[in-house]
C-alpha cells in the first residue's frame, strides 16, 4: 500500500470514529434529558399531594343522614390518617369555617343534640403526622327531624276532622289535603287495599272524588316528595333527583302517611313544554319527568 493510500484510509477511519463518538454523545444527552423530565414529572406529582396524601381532589366522600335531634355522618377511610376532624355550620357554604369536632378515630360519627328542622352543613378533614390536616371533603347537609308524620301531617276524615285512622292526610305546611291511597285502592283504616290503577293523562285529568278532589299540579305533587338523605320535603326545592339511589328511601314519600305508594311515576295536571307531553313525578328517586300523555301512570288526588 502506498503512503497516499494509507493516509486516505486513516482519514476514513478517523471520520467514522468521530461519527460514532458523536452519536454516542447524542444518545447519552437524550437519556439524561428523559431522566430529568421523569424526575420533574415525579416532583410535580409529589408537589400536588400534601403530607397526608391529599390531592387537589377530595380523597373521601362524606354522607349525612338525619335522625331525631341528630345527624349520622360517615366517610371513606384515608390511608395513614391518625384521626379526623369534622366541621359544621348552619349556614350553607361555611362548614369549613365552622365549629370543629376533633380527634375522631372512626370513619363515622353521630352528631347528637341537634335542633330538629334546622339544616346543618358538614365537611371532614383527615389529620396526619404533626396534626397536619388534609383538604376538606365536599360539603353535605342534613336536617334532623322528630316524628315526621306529626310534625308535617295529620290524618283526617272526609269532613276534615282529626282522625288517626282517617283516609285523608292534611299537609300542615301547605294546607293541601291528600287521599292516602292511590287511585284504584281503598283505605282500610291502617293501609291501602287493592291494586293501583295506571291510566293515560287525559283520563287522569278527568278524575275527581267527592269533596272537591282533583289531579294535583306539578308543584303541588312535588310538595309530598320527601328526600330521606337530606330530611327535606318538596324534593329539596328542585325538580332534580333526591340523591343517590343507594342513600335514599324509596318511594320518596313518608310511607306512614301514604302507604303502598308506587315506586314510579304519578301524573300531574301540568302540561309539558311539548303539547303532547305532561309532567309527573317519579317517586322512585323524587324527580320530575315529562312524558307522553299516552303513557300509563299512577294517580293521587288532592283538594
Protein Blocks (a to p, Z undefined) as FASTA:
>chain_A
ZZklmmmmmmmmmmmmmmmmmmmmmmmmmmmmmmmmmmmmmmmmmmmpcfkopafbdfbd
cdddddehiacddddddehiabdcddddfbehilmmmccdehiabfbdcdehiaehiacd
dddddddehhiacdddddddddddddfklmmmccddfkopacfkbcbdcdfknopacdfb
dghiacehjacedjdddddfklmmmpccehiiacddfklmmmmpccfknopahhlopabd
fbdfklcccddbdfklmghiacbddddfbdcfblkbccdddfknopacdddfkbccdddd
dZZ
